Amino acid sequence: MKNFYKSLGKRIKKLRDEAGLSQEKFSQMLKMKRVSISQIENGVRKLTAEEIAKIATLFNISTDALLNLEEDIKVVLEEGKKITPKKKREIRISVPQKNVEKFKEVLLYILNKVGSKPNIGETVIYKILYFIDFDYYEKYEEQLIGATYQKNPYGPTPKEFIKIVSLMEGKDLRKIKDEYFKYPQTKYLPLREPDLSILSAREITLIDQVINRFADMNATQISEYSHNDVPWLTTDEGKIIEYETVFYRTTPYSVRD
């Protein structure tokens, strides 16, 4: 854990430098003492969940993105173009167009159902998508969305999410910054109904089951719940969660008959 905070401190310092902020200015924006910022960047002071949320909001990124310390992960949405290799070390996730379209419609389905609820922010949506994908795979041994999930301290994170949502903003959904019990929260509100022709009846049934299970949980509750699921437990920090691990789930989490 000590190495985690040291790496996180370096990441925060890099973001601050890239934003052209001095420690003094940064501390003023966060309403913290400058010495605290120095301690954080040097990895000698732990951050609270509230401080992590504030820093993520300041840099306009999700907390999961801030806490991703392992590798740069490049999400590539296939559009029939040749992918040019990058020199920078990264994992490349190639997402077929049909998966992109399915991701969009499933997300819009969730948002139309429960997106307006005050507890449904970005973190809760991440976990709902995770359980939709992994429950469906366990039950039918087929992928529904087939998104790529990374293990982060706050639970599984779909790596395609930010890229796909950026394509949807303004025409399919609206992104807003809000607060939930004084904590910063990123919400998404739908601008259209989902196209259900892209989903089968059994897919919709399972999605509804997952929504019904988790729609009343807040970010902390659903994150803690996901931490006891075998796929998350058996994956190293920052690594991609393998779908096959779902077949080793314990009884409380298993959805197989």
Summary of the structure (lengths in Angstrom):
residues: 257
radius of gyration: 18.8
end to end distance: 38.5
largest distance: 57.9
contacts: 733
relative contact order: 0.13
helix: 49%
strand: 15%
